[in-house]
């Protein structure tokens, strides 16, 4: 829930008084960047652990379930729609705002559901979490990423409520645009994780780690 | 309420004022009291350990399992739940907004959440004392495979609760950390440039960045170990035959855990040390009535130490059988840290040099810190060399080293800081006589505890043993020394209760302090109310005109100029620090 909380950008005054960004607005933006930095470290370390563990010799790669490709598409779509929503909010009379919010949320939920489907598929194919480090890492990476998507969804739900309750305010606009920024980040993390799981082979890992 | 920051979550009821408070000062006090409470548990555990070491077998209830559980919980509690929480959550929360001239943290709600999540982490940790099998006895580093194998105490529940508690703690620290860093970056008062911030803020600021970068490593390793323990994955667990049974684990890498753990664990040392450096700098400057010597160097040293601390982690693993070139690299980076650290020590000395030194209780603790830190730091130079570390690594020399450098030293600063800022927090002074008693017993006592341990280490007394009697290679005299150490440890432990009594007693009976009893120049002492009320600054935010170390400025009416006193071209240096001529009295 780290993500959820980071958006609670103070009870401070969001309406810029002199044409410049208010302290609260700058704080919210800075806070999100710092959070993104922290999560980048988290996922980088996981990837390092992934490569190091892969070089150990008992790695039997998992074939990626086809659902992941679909989920990637859904996550990209969500990113685009949410960015569009944030742009819409800045217009004086936004049209189809409700549909935009709903579609963003649906993409997020769809992604999480799709990931669970992929998990189910792997388990059905007799690839449980403890069978091989490749399996363990697959569940760990997708699971931790999924937790961050879910956190983003909770925050987005809050942002939607805010946009409905205080339409047209700077606060709602900022909130949703920061949600979109977070969403792009979660997408970027997913693309990196997915690529790593697709294309890093034990040979590459052994070369990277200098193991024979 | 205030045009510059509204609404400010004005507390409306007892609950929102004292329990679910979003005021950084209340949260700081909550953090500190919780940390001190859990620290008392850590203190008692250490005395129980000493009972066994000093008088082996005399206390039947301390069997080997209990001993290892005490060791583990003592280490984890002191390093993480006491020191980290107290420096960042306690001092950071209280001082950052007041020192940079803000009304509160920038994310007050998240700040409140940070404390309550921290409290949950503490409860989960404490719960492990009451589960079947008790808390984990894996040692505070929780190395696999032994941390989750049968034979180590607490592998049923204890280790699980420990890992969960750590994960919760990290969430709390991250929420707090986002706040501290963002507040420093975005909520400083007008005129408070980065290079006019007190070194306390610099220390806490950089330590928080380190925490944000390092704690994810602990989170990753905690989650992976939890999966190894609960779902029988093999991230860290190699194939093991345990109790005649082939376990399900296969091929995992215990070394990977060590790398992840120490990628967190070494910065953790500086997460504790950097705030201490900052606070000591301020205490020495205020109580010697002199500007800090080499302010810029001090800032750069903090940044350099922070940066270097991320690339030295494997010096904790010299005995893990690493490639010698690897060890050489880490030995080099480790020794390089001595340079910025030495700069800081010299600058403290040169600040004291010909200062108008007031041996107040905070000053005693600050000077005591410099002494213990130099001793602990110098033995760090020994251990930073691979060839010296290998024979000493498993001995009491290491116990002595890290207790001097990151046990005694930071806790002396915690005490110094509490004696120093208690008047601002409560409006009353802590009792001076009790304070001096507390200092001398603690300072001399900790020396008497840890100094002999260096000797025991060189003598070859291994650490992590449950009992030291009846070993051929440990002379009987070592046991006499162990008994002495235990007696002193008890005296020092008791002295801490004098301090706790002082905290409580002075709250009601302490001498009223007034707004600025130490005649300090930094911003937190210039609040319109003492203790500062909600919103800190009354109707208008302060405007800062100079650095926080304008002491004994020649020609000034009094021996300090507050940071927010109007600019005076005759007294202020035109340079961007806005400082009087640095070290004018030297």
Interface residues (C-beta under 8 A of the other chain):
Chain A: X1 X2 X5 X6 X8 X9 X10 X11 X12 X13 X23 X24 X26 X27 X30 X31 X34 X35 X37 X38 X39 X41 X42 X45 X46 X49 X52 X53 X56 X57 X58 X129 X130 X133 X136 X137 X140 X144
Chain B: X4 X5 X6 X7 X8 X9 X22 X104 X105 X106 X107 X108 X109 X110 X113 X171 X174 X175 X177 X178 X179 X181 X182 X183 X185 X186 X187 X212 X213 X216 X217 X219 X220 X223 X224 X227 X231 X232 X233 X234 X235 X248 X250 X251 X252 X253 X256 X259 X260 X263
